[in-house]
C-alpha cells in the first residue's frame, strides 16, 4: 500500500500515467520531462510523498489539531464560512454598527448634556443659592466627575476617559466663570482679561497635570487633554499678550516665556507630553506673528525720524532677534542641534530676515527714497544668500528669488509706462521724428532705472551659489553674462525714455539696446537654456521697440526693415541644431513678419493710404510664398514661412478700406498660392486654397460690379499660365487641369462674366478669341485643361448670343425642334455609339 501511494516514479508520466521512453518523453501524451520545470515538479512530488507518509503514520484515533479543516476531495478549497450572499439566506441580519461608534456617540451626547445642564444650572438656579452652597456644589460636582475620570483612566476605558476628562475641563471652566461672577475667593476683583487668563492657565495646568498622571497608567495617553491645553494656552496668551493693553511689550515677552514653557513641559515629562508641548509651541509662532503685525501697523503711521531715531519700529527688531535665536543657537550650543531640526532653524532664519527687511524699509518717504531703500535691502539679502552659512543662506535664497522676480518685472514694465502713453497710430503725412516723449508722473527719479538693473544683476549673481549640478551652474552663469549687458542697457535706455527725449533719439537708443542683447545671445548659442532666455528678452525688446516707433511711419518702416534683415541674416547663419532645430523656424517666421510690417508702413511715406498698405503686405506675403522653397532650411522652416505668409496675406484684407481692394489682395494672394501649387509637386494640394481665394475675389468683384478687373487679373493669369507651361515641359506626367486650371480660370472667368452682359463688344470678342485660342492649344497639345476652358468659354458666349433669337421664336418651333432632335438621336444611336468610342479614345489621350 505504501508503494502504491508513491507519486514519484521515474518510469511513469505524471500527467497521464503512461510509460516514459529513455529520453524522458511520454509515449502517450508526448510530455517531455526535461528542464528546470521538470526538476521543480520532481521536488514537489517528492514533498507530496513525504506528506502522505506522515498521514499514514498518524494513529486513526488521534484528536484533530487546531487549524483549518481540509476538504475530503484532493485539491478542494478549505471549508470555511460562506458569504451570506452565496448561501441565499434572506433572513440574515443586516450589518451592525461598528463597535466603536456606539460608545462614542453615547458618551459624546452624555457629556454634551451634562455641560449644558451645568450651564443652565448656573444661569437659572445659581442666584438663589448662598455662598457656602455655591462653593460646595462647585467642588462636589467637579470632584465627583474628576474621580470618575481617574477611575475610568485606571481601568483603561479609552472613550470614557476621553469624555470624562473633557467634562471635567468644561466644569472647571464653568466653575471659575461662576466664581468670578459671584465674587468667590475674591475673584470678582479681577479684570475681565485677567479672569480669562486665569481660566486659561487653570485649563493648561489641568491638561498638563492630568496628562502627566495618565502616562503612568495603562491608558498612557488622553488625547482630549491636548485639546484642553490648546484652549487653555489660547485663552492665557490671548488675554495677557495678544490683546493686551501693553502691546507689543507683552507680546514680545510672551514669545520666550511660551517657548520656555513648551520646553519645560517636554523635558519634565521625558517627552511623554510632546503633543501638549507642541500645542504650546504653536502659540509661540502666533505670538511672534502678532508681534510682527504690531510692527507692520506702525509703518504707515510713523515718521521716518521717529522710526529711526526713536526706534518706533522696535517690534520688528524684537521679532527678528527672537527668530534669530533658534537659528543661531546651535552654533553657540552644539548640543541643541539634535533638538532643533535644520528645517526649523531655516524657517526661523527666514522669519528673522523678513522682519529685518521690513524694519530696514521702514515707513514710506517718497518714491525715489523707497526704491533706494528696497534696493539696499535686496542687495543685503543677496549678500547673505551668497556668503552666509547654509541655515541662513537658503532662506535668503528664497527671498532673493522673490526679489529677482519683482525687480525683473519692474525693469521690464517700467519703460511701458512711457511707451504706452505714445499715440497708438501714426498720421498719414510726415516723419514726426521730433515728437517729445511724455514725462512720467509720480514715479521715482529717472536715474533709478539703472539702480533697478544693477539690483537684478546682483540678485541673479547671488543665486549662482545654490545651483548644485555643475552643468546648471555653468548654464546660469552664461545666462547671467549674456543677459547682464542687455539688462544694464535697458536700465540706461529707460533712464533716457523718462528724461523726455525726441522719438528719433529714443528709437535709436532702443535699437542699440536690442543690438547689444542680440550680440550677447550669440555667445550662448550652444547652450539651450541661456539662449532661450536671451531670445525671450530679445522678443520683448523687439515688441516694445516697434511700439515705440509707431507714431512715425518712417521709424516704423525703417525699424521693421532692419529687423527683417537682421532676422534674415541670423536665419541664414544659425546652426540647424540650435534649440533642437526650433530656432530656424522661429527666425524665419520673424523675418517674414518684420518684412510684412515694413511693407505696411513704407506706402504711407509715398502718400499712400491703408489700401496701399494692404496691397503692399499682400505683395510681401506672395513673395514669401514663392520664395519659401528656396529659402527654407528644412521642412519646418519652409512650412513656417508659408503659414506666416498666408496668415499675413489674409490679414492684409483687414487693412483695406474698399471691397474692391480686398478683392485685389485676395487675387494676389490666391495667385501666389496657385503658383506654389503649380511649381512644387509636394504642394499640389494647396491649389484648393488658391482656388478658394480666387473664388472669393471673383464673388466680391461681381457684387461690387468691378468694370475693369483685367488690369490685375490678366498679369496674374499670364504668370500662372507661364508657370503651368513650364511645369508641363519639365514634367510630362503632370495633369494640365491642375497646373493650367487656375491661370486659365483667372484669365477667362472675370472677363467672361462681364462679357455675358454685353456679348457684342470688344471684351466679348477678346474673350471669345481667348477661348478659341485655349481650345486650339488644347487640341493641338492634347491638354485637357485648355481644351475644357476654351470649350466652356466659347459655349457660354455662343449660348448668350442665341438669347435674343430664342426669345423671338414661336413656342411650337421650340417644341418641334426638341422632338426632332430626340428622333435623330434615336435613329443614329449605333453610329453615335461608335463615334463616342472614338471620341473617348481621343479624350483619354488628353492630359
C-alpha positions in Angstrom: 0.0 0.0 0.0 2.8 2.3 0.8 4.4 1.7 -2.6 1.1 2.4 -4.4 0.9 5.9 -2.8 4.2 6.9 -4.3 3.7 9.9 -6.7 7.3 9.9 -7.9 8.1 7.2 -10.4 10.9 7.9 -13.0 9.3 5.5 -15.4 5.7 6.9 -15.4 4.3 10.1 -16.8 3.0 12.3 -14.0 0.1 13.5 -16.3 -1.4 10.5 -18.0 0.5 7.8 -16.0 1.8 6.2 -19.2 5.3 4.9 -19.5 8.3 7.1 -20.4 10.9 6.4 -23.0 14.7 6.6 -22.3 14.7 10.4 -23.3 12.1 11.3 -20.6 9.2 11.7 -23.1 5.7 10.2 -22.5 4.8 7.5 -25.0 1.1 8.5 -24.9 0.7 12.3 -24.5 4.2 13.3 -25.6 5.0 15.3 -22.4 8.8 15.9 -22.2 10.2 16.0 -18.7 13.3 18.0 -19.3 14.5 21.3 -17.9 14.0 23.4 -14.7 10.3 22.9 -14.7 10.6 19.2 -14.7 13.1 19.3 -11.8 10.7 21.5 -9.7 7.9 19.1 -10.5 10.1 16.2 -9.2 10.8 18.0 -5.9 7.1 18.9 -5.4 6.1 15.3 -5.9 8.7 14.1 -3.5 7.4 16.5 -0.9 3.8 15.2 -1.5 5.0 11.7 -1.0 6.5 12.6 2.4 3.3 14.3 3.5 1.3 11.2 2.5 3.7 9.0 4.6 3.2 11.3 7.6 -0.6 11.0 7.3 -0.4 7.2 7.1 1.9 7.0 10.1 -0.6 9.1 12.3 -2.9 7.0 14.5 -6.5 6.8 13.3 -7.9 7.9 16.7 -5.8 11.0 17.1 -7.6 14.1 18.1 -7.8 16.7 15.3 -5.4 19.6 15.8 -6.4 23.2 15.7 -6.3 24.6 12.2 -8.3 24.8 9.1 -10.4 21.8 8.1 -9.2 20.2 4.8 -11.8 19.1 2.3 -12.1 15.4 1.6 -11.5 15.8 -2.1 -8.0 16.3 -3.2 -7.5 19.9 -4.3 -10.8 21.1 -2.7 -10.7 24.6 -1.1 -10.6 24.8 2.7 -14.0 24.7 4.3 -15.0 28.0 5.9 -17.9 30.3 6.4 -19.5 31.1 3.1 -20.6 34.6 2.2 -24.1 35.5 3.2 -25.0 36.3 -0.5 -23.9 32.9 -1.6 -26.0 31.0 1.0 -29.1 32.7 -0.1 -30.2 33.3 3.5 -32.7 36.2 3.2 -33.3 36.2 7.0 -29.7 37.0 7.8 -29.4 40.2 9.9 -28.1 43.4 8.4 -24.6 44.6 9.1 -24.4 46.0 12.6 -22.9 49.4 13.6 -19.1 49.4 14.2 -18.3 48.6 17.8 -16.6 51.9 18.3 -19.4 54.2 17.2 -21.9 53.2 19.9 -19.9 54.3 23.0 -18.5 57.3 21.1 -22.0 58.6 20.3 -23.4 57.8 23.7 -20.5 59.3 25.6 -20.5 62.4 23.5 -24.2 63.0 23.9 -23.9 62.4 27.6 -21.0 64.9 28.0 -22.9 67.5 26.0 -26.0 67.1 28.1 -24.0 67.4 31.3 -22.2 70.5 30.2 -25.5 72.1 29.0 -27.1 71.2 32.3 -24.3 72.8 34.2 -24.6 76.0 32.2 -28.3 76.1 32.6 -28.0 75.4 36.4 -25.5 78.3 36.8 -27.7 80.6 34.8 -31.0 79.8 36.4 -30.6 78.4 39.9 -27.3 80.0 40.8 -28.6 83.3 42.1 -30.9 81.6 44.7 -28.0 79.8 46.5 -25.9 81.1 49.2 -22.1 81.4 49.2 -21.5 78.1 51.0 -23.9 76.2 48.9 -22.4 77.6 45.7 -18.9 76.6 46.8 -20.0 73.2 47.9 -21.8 72.4 44.7 -18.9 73.6 42.6 -16.3 71.5 44.4 -18.6 68.4 44.8 -19.7 68.1 41.2 -16.3 68.8 39.8 -14.6 66.4 42.3 -17.2 63.7 41.5 -16.5 63.8 37.8 -12.8 64.1 38.4 -12.9 60.9 40.5 -14.9 59.2 37.7 -12.3 60.3 35.1 -9.5 59.0 37.3 -11.3 55.7 37.7 -12.0 55.0 34.1 -8.5 56.0 33.2 -7.1 53.4 35.6 -9.4 50.8 34.1 -8.2 51.5 30.5 -11.6 52.7 29.2 -10.4 54.8 26.4 -13.6 56.6 25.2 -15.0 57.0 28.7 -11.7 58.6 29.9 -11.6 61.0 26.9 -15.2 62.0 27.5 -14.9 62.5 31.3 -11.7 64.5 31.2 -13.4 66.9 28.7 -16.4 67.1 31.0 -14.1 67.8 34.0 -12.3 70.6 32.0 -15.6 72.1 31.0 -16.8 72.0 34.6 -13.6 73.7 35.8 -14.1 76.5 33.2 -17.7 76.9 34.3 -16.7 76.8 38.0 -14.2 79.6 37.5 -16.6 81.6 35.4 -19.3 81.2 38.1 -16.8 82.0 40.9 -15.7 85.2 39.1 -19.4 86.2 38.6 -20.2 85.5 42.2 -17.0 87.0 43.6 -16.0 83.8 45.3 -12.5 83.7 46.7 -12.1 87.3 45.7 -12.1 86.5 42.0 -14.6 89.3 41.4 -11.8 91.8 41.9 -10.0 90.6 38.8 -10.4 92.3 35.5 -12.2 90.5 32.6 -8.8 90.0 30.9 -7.2 88.5 34.0 -10.2 86.3 34.6 -10.0 84.9 31.1 -6.2 84.3 31.7 -7.0 82.5 34.9 -9.3 80.1 33.2 -6.7 79.5 30.5 -3.9 78.9 33.0 -6.1 76.5 35.0 -7.1 74.5 32.0 -3.5 74.4 30.8 -2.4 73.2 34.3 -5.2 70.6 34.4 -4.2 69.3 30.9 -0.5 69.1 31.9 -1.1 67.6 35.3 -3.8 65.0 34.2 -1.9 64.2 31.1 1.4 63.5 33.1 -0.5 61.3 35.5 -2.2 59.4 32.7 1.2 58.4 31.3 1.7 56.3 34.4 -1.4 54.3 33.8 -2.2 51.6 31.2 -4.1 54.1 29.1 -0.8 56.2 28.6 -2.4 59.0 26.6 -5.6 61.1 26.9 -5.8 63.0 23.6 -8.7 65.2 24.7 -6.4 66.8 27.2 -4.3 68.1 24.3 -7.3 70.0 23.1 -7.9 71.3 26.6 -4.2 72.5 26.6 -4.7 74.3 23.3 -7.8 76.1 24.6 -6.0 77.0 27.8 -2.9 78.4 26.2 -5.0 80.4 23.7 -7.0 81.9 26.5 -3.9 82.7 28.6 -1.8 84.1 25.8 -4.7 85.8 24.1 -5.8 87.6 27.2 -2.4 88.6 28.6 -0.4 89.1 25.4 -2.1 89.1 22.1 -4.9 91.5 23.1 -3.1 93.2 25.9 -3.2 96.9 26.5 0.5 96.8 26.9 1.1 95.7 23.3 3.6 95.0 21.9 5.7 94.6 25.1 3.6 91.8 26.4 3.7 90.1 23.1 7.4 90.3 22.9 7.8 88.8 26.4 5.3 86.1 25.7 7.4 84.6 22.9 10.4 83.5 25.1 8.1 82.6 28.0 5.8 80.4 26.0 8.9 78.8 24.3 10.4 78.1 27.8 7.0 76.6 28.9 6.8 74.3 26.0 10.4 73.2 26.5 9.8 72.6 30.2 6.6 70.5 29.6 8.6 68.3 27.2 11.6 67.9 29.3 9.9 67.4 32.7 7.7 64.7 31.3 10.5 63.0 29.4 8.7 63.6 26.1 5.5 61.8 27.1 3.5 65.1 26.7 5.2 66.1 23.4 1.8 66.8 21.8 0.9 69.2 24.6 4.3 70.8 24.3 3.8 71.1 20.6 0.5 73.0 21.2 2.2 75.4 23.5 5.0 75.8 20.9 2.4 76.7 18.3 1.3 79.6 20.4 4.9 80.8 20.3 4.5 81.2 16.5 1.2 83.0 16.9 2.8 85.4 19.4 5.6 86.1 17.0 3.2 86.8 14.1 1.2 89.2 16.4 4.5 91.0 17.2 5.3 91.3 13.5 1.8 92.6 12.8 2.2 95.2 15.6 5.4 96.4 13.9 3.9 96.5 10.5 0.9 98.5 11.7 3.3 101.2 12.8 5.0 101.6 9.4 2.4 103.8 7.6 1.7 105.9 10.7 5.2 106.7 11.9 7.5 109.4 10.5 10.9 108.5 9.3 12.6 110.4 12.1 10.6 108.6 14.8 11.2 105.3 13.1 15.0 105.6 13.1 15.8 107.9 16.0 13.1 106.8 18.4 13.0 103.2 17.2 9.3 103.2 16.8 9.7 100.1 14.8 11.3 98.1 17.6 8.7 95.3 17.5 10.1 94.3 14.1 13.6 94.3 15.6 12.5 92.3 18.5 10.7 89.8 16.2 13.9 89.5 14.2 16.0 88.9 17.3 13.6 86.3 18.7 13.5 84.4 15.3 17.3 84.6 15.1 17.8 82.8 18.4 16.7 79.3 17.4 18.6 79.7 14.1 21.9 80.8 15.7 21.7 78.9 19.0 23.1 75.6 17.7 26.2 77.5 16.5 26.9 78.6 20.1 25.5 75.5 21.8 26.1 72.4 19.6 24.0 70.2 21.9 20.9 71.9 20.7 21.3 70.7 17.1 19.6 67.5 17.9 16.7 69.3 19.5 16.0 71.8 16.6 15.9 70.2 13.2 17.6 72.0 10.4 14.4 72.9 8.6 13.1 74.6 11.8 16.2 76.6 12.0 15.9 77.6 8.4 12.3 78.7 8.9 13.4 80.8 11.9 16.2 82.3 9.9 13.8 83.2 7.1 11.5 84.9 9.6 14.3 86.9 11.0 15.4 88.0 7.6 11.9 89.1 6.6 11.4 91.2 9.7 14.8 92.8 9.4 13.9 93.6 5.8 10.6 95.2 6.9 12.4 97.2 9.5 15.0 98.3 7.0 12.4 99.5 4.6 10.5 101.4 7.3 7.8 104.0 6.6 7.4 105.5 3.1 9.3 108.7 2.4 9.0 109.3 -1.3 9.2 107.2 -4.5 12.9 107.6 -5.0 13.9 107.0 -1.4 11.6 104.0 -1.1 13.2 102.5 -4.3 16.7 103.0 -3.0 15.7 101.5 0.4 14.2 98.4 -1.2 17.3 98.2 -3.5 19.6 98.3 -0.5 17.6 95.6 1.4 17.6 93.4 -1.7 21.4 93.7 -2.1 21.9 92.8 1.5 19.7 89.7 1.1 21.7 88.8 -1.9 24.9 89.1 0.1 23.5 86.8 2.8 22.5 84.4 0.1 25.9 84.4 -1.4 28.1 84.3 1.7 26.2 83.1 4.8 26.1 79.6 6.3 23.5 77.2 4.9 20.9 77.8 7.6 20.8 81.5 6.7 21.7 81.2 3.0 18.8 79.1 1.9 16.1 81.3 3.3 17.9 84.3 1.9 18.0 82.5 -1.5 14.2 82.1 -1.4 13.7 85.7 -0.6 16.3 86.7 -3.3 14.3 84.7 -5.9 11.2 86.7 -5.0 13.2 89.9 -5.2 14.6 88.9 -8.5 11.2 88.3 -9.9 9.8 91.5 -8.6 12.8 93.7 -9.8 12.8 92.0 -13.2 9.1 92.7 -13.7 9.7 96.3 -12.7 12.7 96.6 -15.1 10.6 95.2 -18.0 7.4 97.1 -17.2 8.9 100.5 -16.3 9.6 101.5 -20.0 6.0 100.6 -20.9 4.7 103.4 -18.6 6.2 105.8 -21.1 5.8 103.9 -24.3 2.1 103.1 -23.9 1.3 106.8 -23.5 2.5 107.5 -27.0 -0.1 107.7 -29.9 -1.3 104.3 -31.0 -1.3 105.2 -34.7 0.8 107.5 -36.9 -0.7 110.3 -39.0 -0.6 109.8 -42.8 1.9 112.6 -43.6 5.2 113.5 -42.1 8.0 111.6 -40.4 7.3 113.0 -36.9 10.9 112.4 -35.7 10.9 115.3 -33.3 8.0 114.1 -31.1 8.8 114.5 -27.5 8.1 111.6 -25.2 5.7 112.2 -22.4 7.1 112.6 -18.9 6.3 110.0 -16.2 4.2 111.1 -13.3 4.5 110.2 -9.6 7.4 107.7 -10.1 11.0 107.7 -8.9 13.7 109.7 -10.5 14.7 108.5 -14.0 18.3 107.6 -13.0 16.9 105.0 -10.6 16.2 102.7 -13.6 19.9 101.9 -13.6 19.7 101.0 -9.9 16.9 98.6 -10.8 19.1 96.9 -13.4 22.0 96.6 -11.0 19.8 95.0 -8.4 18.6 92.5 -10.9 22.2 91.6 -11.8 23.2 91.3 -8.1 20.3 89.1 -7.2 20.9 86.8 -10.2 24.6 86.5 -9.4 24.0 85.7 -5.7 21.8 82.7 -6.7 24.5 81.0 -8.7 25.9 79.6 -5.5 22.8 77.5 -4.8 22.8 75.6 -8.1 24.1 72.2 -7.3 24.8 70.5 -10.6 27.8 71.9 -12.3 26.0 72.0 -15.7 23.2 74.0 -14.3 25.6 76.4 -12.6 27.5 76.9 -15.8 24.3 77.5 -17.8 23.1 80.0 -15.3 26.5 81.8 -15.3 26.4 82.0 -19.1 22.9 83.3 -19.0 24.0 86.0 -16.5 26.8 87.0 -18.7 24.6 87.0 -21.8 21.7 89.0 -20.3 23.7 91.3 -18.0 24.8 93.8 -20.6 21.3 93.9 -22.1 19.6 94.4 -18.8 22.0 97.2 -17.9 21.5 98.8 -21.3 17.7 98.5 -20.7 18.1 100.4 -17.4 20.1 103.2 -19.2 17.5 103.3 -22.0 14.7 103.6 -19.5 16.5 106.5 -17.9 16.6 108.2 -21.3 13.0 107.5 -22.0 11.9 109.1 -18.7 14.1 112.1 -19.5 11.7 113.2 -22.4 14.0 112.7 -25.4 12.8 113.0 -29.0 11.2 110.0 -30.7 14.2 109.6 -33.0 16.7 109.5 -30.2 14.6 107.1 -28.2 14.2 104.7 -31.1 18.0 104.8 -31.9 18.9 104.1 -28.3 16.4 101.3 -28.0 17.8 99.8 -31.2 21.3 99.9 -29.6 20.0 98.1 -26.6 18.4 95.4 -28.9 21.7 95.1 -30.8 23.7 94.6 -27.6 21.2 91.9 -26.4 21.2 90.1 -29.8 25.0 90.2 -30.0 25.4 88.7 -26.5 22.9 86.0 -27.4 25.4 84.7 -29.9 27.8 83.9 -27.1 25.5 81.3 -25.7 24.2 79.8 -29.0 25.3 76.3 -28.0 23.5 76.4 -24.6 19.8 75.9 -24.9 18.6 77.5 -21.6 20.7 80.7 -21.8 19.9 81.0 -25.5 16.2 80.6 -24.8 16.3 83.3 -22.1 18.2 85.6 -24.4 15.6 85.1 -27.2 12.7 85.8 -24.8 14.4 89.1 -23.7 15.1 89.9 -27.4 11.5 89.3 -28.3 10.4 91.7 -25.5 12.8 94.4 -26.9 11.6 93.9 -30.4 7.9 94.2 -29.5 8.4 97.2 -27.3 10.8 98.9 -29.8 8.2 98.6 -32.5 5.6 100.0 -30.3 7.9 102.9 -29.5 8.3 103.7 -33.2 4.6 103.6 -34.0 4.0 107.4 -34.0 6.3 107.7 -37.1 5.8 105.7 -40.3 9.4 106.4 -41.2 10.8 105.0 -38.0 8.3 102.1 -38.0 9.2 101.2 -41.6 12.9 101.6 -41.0 12.9 99.6 -37.8 10.9 96.8 -39.4 13.2 96.7 -42.4 16.3 96.5 -40.2 14.7 93.8 -38.1 13.7 91.8 -41.1 17.3 91.9 -42.5 18.6 91.0 -39.0 16.4 88.1 -38.7 17.2 87.0 -42.2 20.9 87.1 -41.6 20.5 85.3 -38.3 18.4 82.7 -40.1 20.9 82.1 -42.8 23.9 81.9 -40.5 22.5 80.0 -37.5 23.2 76.3 -36.9 20.4 73.9 -37.8 20.5 72.1 -34.5 20.1 75.2 -32.2 17.4 74.8 -29.6 16.7 71.3 -31.0 16.0 72.7 -34.5 13.4 75.1 -33.2 15.4 78.3 -33.7 15.4 78.3 -37.5 11.6 78.2 -38.0 11.3 81.0 -35.3 13.8 83.2 -37.1 12.2 82.5 -40.5 8.7 83.4 -39.3 10.1 86.5 -37.6 11.8 87.7 -40.8 8.5 87.3 -42.7 6.5 89.2 -40.1 9.0 92.1 -40.0 9.1 92.3 -43.8 5.3 92.4 -43.8 5.3 95.2 -41.2 7.8 97.2 -43.2 5.5 96.7 -46.3 2.6 98.2 -44.3 4.4 101.4 -43.4 6.5 102.2 -46.5 3.4 103.1 -48.7 2.4 105.8 -46.2 5.7 107.6 -46.9 4.8 107.7 -50.6 1.4 109.3 -49.7 -0.4 106.1 -49.8 -3.3 105.0 -47.6 -4.5 101.9 -46.0 -5.4 100.3 -49.3 -1.9 100.7 -50.5 -0.6 99.3 -47.2 -2.8 96.2 -47.6 -1.6 95.6 -51.2 2.0 96.0 -50.1 1.5 93.5 -47.3 -0.2 91.1 -49.8 2.8 91.5 -52.1 5.3 90.7 -49.4 3.2 87.6 -48.5 3.1 86.5 -52.1 6.8 86.9 -52.4 7.4 84.9 -49.2 5.2 82.1 -50.5 7.0 81.9 -53.8 10.5 82.0 -52.1 9.6 79.6 -49.3 11.0 76.5 -51.1 14.3 78.2 -52.0 14.7 79.9 -48.6 13.5 77.1 -46.4 16.3 75.4 -44.5 14.4 72.2 -43.8 10.7 71.4 -44.0 9.9 73.0 -40.7 11.3 76.4 -41.8 9.6 76.2 -45.1 6.2 75.4 -43.6 6.7 78.3 -41.1 7.4 80.7 -43.9 4.4 79.6 -45.9 2.0 79.6 -43.0 3.2 83.0 -41.8 3.0 84.5 -45.2 -0.5 83.1 -45.8 -1.7 84.5 -42.5 -0.1 87.8 -43.2 -1.8 87.9 -46.6 -5.2 87.2 -45.1 -4.5 89.9 -42.5 -3.9 92.4 -45.3 -7.6 92.3 -46.2 -8.3 93.9 -42.8 -6.2 96.9 -43.8 -8.2 97.7 -46.9 -11.0 100.2 -46.8 -12.7 99.2 -50.1 -14.1 95.8 -51.0 -12.5 96.1 -54.5 -9.1 96.5 -52.9 -9.8 93.4 -50.8 -10.6 91.5 -54.0 -7.2 92.7 -55.4 -5.4 91.5 -52.2 -7.1 88.1 -52.4 -6.3 87.8 -56.1 -2.6 88.5 -55.4 -2.5 86.0 -52.5 -4.5 83.4 -54.4 -2.3 83.7 -57.4 0.8 83.2 -55.3 -0.7 80.1 -53.6 -1.7 78.7 -57.0 1.8 79.4 -58.4 3.3 77.5 -55.4 1.0 74.6 -56.1 2.0 74.6 -59.8 5.7 74.8 -59.3 6.0 72.3 -56.5 4.9 68.8 -56.7 4.7 68.4 -52.9 2.4 71.4 -52.7 -0.2 70.5 -55.3 -2.9 70.1 -52.6 -2.5 73.8 -51.9 -4.2 74.5 -55.2 -7.5 74.3 -53.5 -6.6 77.1 -51.2 -5.7 79.2 -54.3 -9.0 78.3 -55.9 -10.9 79.4 -52.8 -9.1 82.7 -52.5 -9.6 83.5 -56.2 -13.2 82.4 -56.0 -13.9 84.8 -53.1 -12.2 87.6 -55.0 -14.4 86.9 -58.0 -17.5 87.0 -55.9 -16.5 90.3 -54.4 -15.9 91.7 -57.9 -19.3 90.6 -59.1 -21.0 92.0 -56.0 -19.2 95.3 -56.4 -19.6 95.4 -60.2 -16.0 96.0 -61.0 -15.7 97.0 -64.6 -12.0 96.5 -65.3 -10.7 93.6 -63.4 -8.3 92.7 -66.2 -5.9 95.3 -65.0 -4.6 92.9 -62.3 -6.2 89.6 -63.2 -4.6 89.3 -66.6 -1.0 89.8 -65.4 -1.5 87.3 -62.6 -3.1 84.9 -65.0 -0.3 85.3 -67.5 2.2 84.5 -64.7 0.2 81.4 -63.7 -0.1 80.1 -67.3 3.6 80.6 -67.9 4.4 78.7 -64.7 2.0 75.9 -65.7 3.5 75.8 -69.2 7.0 75.5 -67.7 5.8 72.7 -65.4 4.3 70.7 -68.3 7.5 71.0 -70.2 9.5 69.7 -67.3 7.1 67.2 -66.0 5.3 65.3 -68.9 3.2 63.4 -66.4 1.6 66.4 -64.8 -2.1 67.0 -65.3 -2.9 70.1 -67.4 -6.1 70.6 -65.5 -4.2 71.0 -62.2 -1.3 73.1 -63.4 -3.1 75.3 -66.0 -6.6 75.5 -64.5 -6.0 78.3 -62.1 -4.3 80.5 -64.7 -6.9 79.9 -67.4 -9.8 80.5 -64.9 -8.3 83.7 -63.8 -7.7 84.8 -67.4 -11.2 83.9 -68.7 -13.8 83.9 -66.0 -13.6 87.5 -64.7 -13.9 88.9 -68.2 -16.4 86.3 -69.3 -18.8 87.3 -66.5 -18.7 90.9 -67.8 -18.9 89.8 -71.5 -22.2 87.9 -70.8 -23.8 91.3 -70.1 -22.5 92.7 -73.4 -21.7 89.8 -75.8 -21.4 92.2 -78.7 -18.5 94.2 -77.5 -14.7 94.4 -77.7 -14.5 92.5 -74.4 -16.8 89.8 -75.8 -14.7 89.4 -78.9 -11.5 89.2 -77.0 -12.9 86.7 -74.6 -14.2 84.6 -77.5 -10.8 84.8 -79.1 -9.1 83.8 -75.9 -11.5 80.8 -75.6 -10.8 79.7 -79.2 -7.0 80.0 -78.6 -7.3 77.9 -75.5 -9.4 75.4 -77.4 -6.9 75.2 -80.2 -3.9 74.8 -77.9 -5.8 72.0 -76.0 -6.5 70.2 -79.3 -3.0 70.7 -80.6 -1.1 69.7 -77.5 -3.7 67.2 -76.2 -4.1 69.1 -73.0 -7.4 68.7 -71.2 -7.2 72.0 -69.2 -7.0 74.5 -72.2 -9.5 72.3 -74.2 -12.2 72.4 -71.5 -11.6 76.0 -70.6 -11.8 77.1 -74.2 -14.8 74.9 -75.0 -16.8 76.1 -71.9 -15.9 79.8 -72.6 -16.9 79.5 -76.3 -20.1 77.6 -75.5 -21.1 80.2 -72.9 -20.7 83.1 -75.3 -22.5 81.1 -78.1 -25.5 80.4 -75.9 -25.5 84.0 -74.8 -25.7 85.1 -78.5 -28.7 82.8 -79.0 -30.6 84.5 -76.3 -32.4 87.2 -78.4 -33.2 84.7 -81.1 -34.7 82.2 -78.7 -36.9 84.9 -77.2 -38.3 85.7 -80.7 -39.1 82.2 -81.9 -42.7 80.9 -81.6 -43.3 78.2 -78.9 -44.1 75.5 -81.5 -40.8 75.8 -83.1 -39.0 75.2 -79.8 -41.1 72.1 -79.1 -40.7 70.8 -82.6 -37.0 71.3 -82.5 -36.7 69.3 -79.3 -38.8 66.4 -80.7 -36.9 66.3 -84.0 -33.6 66.2 -82.0 -34.8 63.3 -80.0 -35.8 61.4 -83.1 -32.4 62.0 -84.7 -30.7 60.7 -81.6 -32.8 57.5 -81.5 -32.2 56.8 -85.2 -28.5 57.4 -85.2 -27.8 55.6 -81.9 -25.5 52.9 -83.2 -23.5 55.5 -85.2 -23.2 57.8 -82.3 -22.1 54.9 -80.1 -19.1 54.2 -82.4 -18.4 57.9 -82.5 -18.4 58.1 -78.7 -16.0 55.2 -78.6 -13.6 57.1 -80.9 -14.0 60.3 -79.0 -13.4 58.5 -75.8 -10.1 57.3 -77.0 -9.2 60.8 -78.1 -10.1 62.3 -74.8 -8.2 59.6 -73.0 -5.1 60.9 -74.9 -5.7 64.3 -73.4 -3.8 65.1 -70.2 
